Amino acid sequence: MSVEMYYLPSCPYCKRALDLLKKKGAEVKIYDVNQDSQYWEESKKRSGRDTVPQIFINDQHIGGCDDLHALDAKGDLDPLLQK
């Protein structure tokens, strides 16, 4: 299972999403868009969105923080993290 997040350290939504994933026991590969502008461009290409966080689980685009929490509320996040 692979979890990737395009992340900005000063973003409260990034922190909230990361906290949820860590609570679920996921190891998250962080791409800090503030450290490398290439990550920002890569995030926009992969997600089609110009915001952070952008989260991918097993190369599937999950979306941002609200999308992640909605997925969890429906009970659909845990099965994705088990793959």
Sequence and secondary structure as in RCSB ss.txt:
>XXXX:A:sequence
MSVEMYYLPSCPYCKRALDLLKKKGAEVKIYDVNQDSQYWEESKKRSGRDTVPQIFINDQHIGGCDDLHALDAKG
DLDPLLQK
>XXXX:A:secstr
  EEEEE TT HHHHHHHHHHHHTT  EEEEETTT HHHHHHHHHHHS SSS EEEETTEEEESHHHHHHHHHTT
 HHHHHH 
